[in-house]
């Protein structure tokens, strides 16, 4: 009987890691479908005890709540809508910045760039300034710490503007 609680704990932890979508080293965690809105206070709690920098609670979609957290997740943005993303960058010093570059993959060209300071508890949000035309896009994410000499890659996210079919 003493092995069962340990076994259950290992299975629970494995299930949580799978639900989070994988390693932060391979880009932002994948999340399926839409998610129920949760409070920012809940998301402020780190999902890991890692001590190195990592991306946490990553969402991408086309609708946000008052805190800027994406509440309607999708990688297919309806025409006339703007893409939004929200995430945490954990274990970074004050003064850290995040930069994103919106890219049109068909034209292999940048269509916009934003730089923002990392907020309280590592929280940052972005939303496109205007709706892009139908097509395929990629957003590249970077982080720069105050003592850093350049931008470190946080990953990419591909999305499409158009109909779901």
C-alpha positions, 0 to 999 in steps of 0.5 A: 500500500505504501507504493500506491500514493507515490505512484498516484503522485507520479501519474498526477504530475505526468498528467499535469505536464502533458496538460501544460503542453510540453517543454518551454524549450520547444516554444510555448505550451500548446493548449487545446480548444477554448478554455474557461476564463479563470482569474488572473490571481489563479494564473499568477501562481507559477505552474512549476518550481523551476528556478531558471527563466521559463514561459508559463501560462501561455494563451493565444486567441482572439478575445481577452478579459479585462486583465488582457488574458486570452479567454478564447483560444484559437490559432484560426483568427476570424477575418476582421479580428486581431490576434492576442496573446498573454503569458508569464515569463517566470524568474526574470529580474525587474527591468526585463523586456519582451519583444514580439515580431508579427510575421506574414509567412507567405511574404516572409516579411515582418508586419509589426513589432512590439516591445513591452516591459515584463509586468508584475509576477512576469505577466505580459500581454500583446494584441495586434494593433489592427486586423491583418488580411487573410493569410498565414502568420507567425509570431516570434517571441524574445526576452531581454534581461536588463544585463543582457546583451541581446534578445533571447528566443522564447519561441514562436506561434503559427496562426492563420487569419481566415475561415476555420475550414 
